[in-house]
């Protein structure tokens, strides 16, 4: 069904642009993006830059999400309500075998909201809410973190979507450091024994020196937390989430709590940057023009089924 869905997307794009002989929509080999499988859980973080960045962004985003085939996607920089729900609808209209659903926050005064899109059949949502959304928290959290509590194969999981303060400079680094401090304290008070995933555009580097590293609190607490994508950040030859030469770096991260260490260490688990531009005509320039400046980062976890004893 996934191939049928991708073919339908291509037909839709051709119909949209059939009236323009000069314009040719750059094609993406969506099959090369595949990361998901039926017996693993996949979660993706993706900054989709002022969504929708172009008239073609919704169609491209639907194709990319379907191509990756995750269970849950944490999105940042959703500007338009109508475009977001058009994305969810397009996923459903062109792929009838999967019931996609979504939730978008509406709290950011600059219209850079956080959102989730998920497969309703595998991600059984129990609650979605924002934290640190008081006025006094706006300085530290320009976008209030978005929490989703759900069950996957009867396993309870908490995912926290974030978009920390951007840009370099001492003040912005202080704001990111304070955000990490508040998040860690909140996790210990509220999610101490939960299967916890923190992910998003965190706008800083995991490999900075200790005295400059805004993530050092989590890095020092390696018994309880692990950045699943650390090896990507530490490898200068790796595919980083923000590939542009001037600001090149890996700034979109996925942190897991120790309750998920065993699952992540499974041979079936994986994490990678989804290099959309490598499979898109026009490469980085085309992705930047029509979709976003960030690449998605995807985590795959292999869970053991929960055995429920009969009484």
TORKOL-859369 format. One record per residue: residue in one letter; x, y, z of N, C-alpha, C in turn. Coordinates in steps of 0.05 Angstrom, whole numbers, plus 5000, padded with zeros to 4 digits. Layout:
<recs>
AXYZXYZXYZ;...
</recs>
This chain:
<recs>
X501649765000500050005000501750255000;X504150235012505850475014506750564986;X507350374968508150444941505750564926;X503350454930500950574918500650864927;X501050914953500851184964502851374951;X505251284948507351454936506751514906;X505651314893504951354864502651564862;X500751544880498551734880499552014886;X501452044904502652304909503952424884;X505352254870506752344845504652434824;X502452274822500352354803499152614811;X498652654837497452904847499353144841;X501853104844503753324838503753384808;X503553174792503453224763500953374754;X498753314767496253444761496453744769;X497553794792497754064802499354244783;X501454124772503354284755503054224725;X500954094718500654024689500454274672;X499454494683499054734667501554894662;X503754804673506254954670508254784655;X508854864630510854704615513654764624;X514155004635516855084643517554954670;X515554914687516154814714516054514716;X518154394728518154114733518754074763;X516853954777517153904805519453704810;X521453774826523653584831522553324844;X523353104834522352844844524052744867;X522752594885524152464907523752164904;X525852004908525651714908524851634937;X522251644942521151604969521851334981;X522051134964522750864974525450854988;X527251034979529951034991529951145020;X527651275028527451395054526551195075;X525750955067524350765085526050705110;X524750715133526150655158524450485176;X521750495173519950355191519650065184;X518649905203517849625199515549565217;X514249335211511749265225512249185253;X514649085260515148975286516949155303;X517349405295518849595311517349855313;X518150015334516950275338518850495328;X517750675311519450885300518351155308;X520051335317519351605324521251795310;X520252015299521852205283521552485294;X523752635295523652925299524353065274;X522753275267523153415242522353705245;X524253885242523654175239522954225210;X520454305206519354325178518954615170;X520554785181521055065175518755225163;X517455375181515255555173513155415156;X512455175164510555005148507955145143;X507155155117508555045094510355255081;X512755185075514655365063513955445034;X512755265020511955314992509255184986;X508255224963505655104955505954804953;X508354704950508754414946509454274972;X509754414994510854295019509054075030;X506454125030504553925041504853655026;X504853674999505153424983507753284989;X509953444989512553324995512653205023;X511653345043511753255070510252985073;X507952965060506352725062507952485049;X509252545027510852335014513252245031;X514552445044516852385061516052225086;X513952315099513052165123512251885116;X510751855094509951585086512351415078;X514351545065516751405057518251305080;X518551465101520051385125518451165139;X515751195140513951005152514350975182;X514251205197514451195226511751155239;X511751105265509251095280508551365291;X510451535297510051795310512051995300;X511152235293512852445283512452695301;X514652795312514653045327515553275308;X513853465303514353675284514853945298;X516554105287516954375297516554575274;X515854825282515455045264512955015246;X510754935257508254915242506855185244;X506755315221505655585220502655595215;X501755405198498955415189497355185199;X495055245212493255035221492154885197;X491255035177489954905154491954725138;X494454815136496454645122497054395138;X497154425164497754185181495553975178;X493054055179490853865177490553765148;X491353935129491453845101493553615098;X495753645113497753435112496653175124;X495353195147494152955158492052825140;X490353005128488252905110489452775085;X491652885074492952775051494052505057;X495252475080496252215088494052005089;X491752085098489451905100488151855073;X487852065057486452035031487951865011;X490651865013492251724993493351465004;X492751395029493651145040491451035059;X489450915047487150825063487750605083;X489950475081490550255100491550355127;X492250605129493350715154491550955163;X490850955188489351175199491251365213;X491851585199493551795211491951995226;X493052095248491752305263493952505272;X493052735282495052935290493953125311;X495853255324495253465344497253685341;X496253935339497954175336497354365359;X499454465372499154665392498554935379;X497555125395496955395384497755605403;X499955565417500755755438502955955430;X504355895408506656065401505756325387;X506556555399505656805388506856865360;X509056725353510356765327509456545307;X507456395314506456185296508655985288;X510055895308512055685304511455455323;X509055335319508055145339509154865335;X509054715356509754435357507354265350;X507854015340505653845332506553555333;X504553375333505053085330503252985308;X504352795292502752635273503352345279;X501252175280501751905289499751705276;X500551455275498851245266497051165289;X494451215286492551175308492350875316;X492950695297492750415303494950315322;X497350425319499550335335500250525359;X499550775356500050975377497351035390;X496850915413494350955427494651195446;X493851425437494251675452492451685476;X493651755499492151785524491852085532;X493952235525493852525534495952675517;X495252925510497153115497496853385511;X499053495520498853745535501553895534;X501554145539503954315540504854345569;X507454375572508654435598510254695595;X510854825618512255075619511055285600;X508455305602506955495584505955745598;X506955795622506356045636508056265624;X507156515627508556745617511456755627;X511856675652514556695664516456495652;X515356295638517156095625517856165596;X516656375585517056445557519956505550;X521356625569524156695564525856445560;X525356245576526955995575525855825552;X523255805549522055635529520355815510;X521555905488520056065469517755915456;X518055645455515855475447515455275470;X512955265482512455085504512754795496;X514354635510514554355503511854215502;X511554035483509053895478509453595486;X507753505505507953235515505753065503;X506452815496504452615487504952365503;X502852275517502852015531501251825514;X502351585510501051395493501951105500;X500650915487501450635490502050525462;X504250375462505050225438505249935446;X503649765434503449485442503049455472;X501349615483500649625512502949725529;X505049825517507349935532506950235535;X506850345559506550635562509050785556;X508850995540511151155532510351455534;X512351615541512051905542514052025523;X513152195504514952345486514552645490;X516752785492516653075496517953215473;X516353365458517153515434518153795442;X520453875431521654125439522754285415;X522854545418524254715400525554935416;X528054895424529455075442530255335427;X531055535442531955785431534155755411;X533855885388535755865366537956075369;X539856055350542056245347544256215367;X546656295358549056285376548956535394;X551056555410551256785429550756695458;X551956835476551956755504549156745516;X547456945510544856955522543056725512;X543256665486541656445475542556175487;X545156145491546155895503545255875532;X545156095546544156095573541256005574;X539656105555536856025554536555725548;X538155615531538055335525538955175550;X541055265563542055125587539855115609;X538555345613536455365633534155175626;X533555165600531354985591532054695597;X534454615592535254345598535154285628;X535954475644535854445673532954405683;X531154565672528354545680527054285670;X527754205646526753955635527653715652;X530153705659531153485674529853465702;X529553685715528153685741525253595738;X523953695716521153615711520953315706;X522753205691522752925685523052755710;X524852845728525352695752522952705771;X521452935770519152965788516652825776;X516452805750513952715738514152465721;X516452395710516752165693519051985702;X519451965728521851835738522051545729;X519851405727519951115720518651065693;X518251265677516951235651518951175629;X517851045608519351025583519251295569;X521451445572521351735565523151785540;X522051955522523552045499523352345497;X525652475498525752765493526952815465;X525552965449526553005422525653275411;X527153355389526353605377528853755366;X528253995356530354175347531454315373;X533654215383534754315408536954535403;X537554585378539054815370541854845383;X543054625389545854635400547154365396;X549754355401551454125395551953955419;X551853695416552353505437555353485444;X557053555425559853515428561453755437;X560053975445561554205455563154135480;X565254285486566754235511564954255535;X565654115557563954095580563054365591;X564954555592564254815604562354975587;X562054895561560355045543557854885535;X557754625543555654445533553054485548;X550954575534548454625547547054365556;X547954135545546653875551548253725572;X550153855585551953705603550553565626;X548353675636546953545657545953265649;X544953235625544052975615546452805609;X548552915597550852765590552352645614;X552352795636553652705661551952485674;X549352485669547652285682547152055663;X549351915655549151705635547851455645;X547451425671546051195682543051215677;X542151465674539251505671538351605644;X540251725629539451845603541651795583;X540851785558542651745536541651885511;X543352045498542752155472543151935451;X540951835441541151605422542651685397;X542651945390544052045366546852145371;X547952085394550552205400552752125380;X552751875372554851795353554651935327;X552152025319551852175294553152445298;X552652575321553752845326556852835328;X557952615339560752595343562352525318;X561052445297562352355273562252585252;X564552705246564552935227563952845199;X563952585193563352485167560452395165;X558952415187556252315188554252505174;X551852405170549752575159548452725182;X549052985184547953155205545253265197;X543753355217541053435212540853715200;X543053875202543054135190545654155173;X545454095147547854035132549154275118;X548254515123549254745107552054825118;X553854885099556654915105557155135126;X555755355124556355585142555555525171;X553255385174552355315201552155015205;X553654865189553454575189553654455217;X551854285224551954155250549553975255;X549753815276547653635283546253755308;X543853865304542554015325539753905332;X538853695318536253575324536853305338;X535853275362536753055379534452885390;X535152635398533252455411534552345436;X533452405459534452305485532552095495;X533651875506531951675518532751635548;X530751545564531351485592532251195594;X533351125617534550855620532450625618;X529950695621527850485617527850385588;X529150535570529150455541531950365532;X533850355550536550275541536649995529;X535349805542535349535531534149515504;X531949665500530649665473532449785452;X533850005460535550135441538049965434;X538849805453541249635449540549385433;X538049335427537249105411538349135383;X539048905371540148905344538149015323;X535649005330533549105311533149405313;X534249535333533949815337536049975321;X535450235317537150395300536550685304;X538350855295537751145294539351255270;X538051435255539451555232538151815224;X539751975210538752215197537652135170;X535152215164533952145138534752355118;X536552275100537752465081535952505056;X533852645060531852695039533252815014;X535053005018536353144996537952964978;X538952744989540652554973538952404953;X536352394957534552254939532552434926;X533152694925531452894913532853034891;X531653064868532853214846533353494855;X535853584851536553854860537853864887;X537853634901539253604926538353804948;X540353904963539854084985538354334977;X539054444954537754694945534754654941;X534054424929531254364924529754314950;X530954164969529654114994529254375009;X531354545009531154805023528954985010;X528754974984526855154970523955064975;X523454804973520654704973519754595000;X521554515017520654365041521654495067;X524254465073525254555098528354555098;X529554695118532454695120533554475137;X531854325151532754105168532153835156;X533853635163533253355156531853225180;X530153035175528952885198531052705211;X530652655237532252465252530352255263;X530951995258529051785264530251575282;X528751495302529551285322527751045318;X528950805318527550555316528150395342;X526050295355526350135379524849875376;X526149665385524949395385523949335413;X521349315417520149255442519448955444;X519648845468518648575472515748595480;X514048425468511148435474510648405504;X508648555514507848525541506048285544;X506648115563505047875567503047935591;X500547925584498447975604497447715615;X497847655640497047405652494047405657;X492747185651489947145657489447075686;X487447185697486747125725484446925727;
</recs>
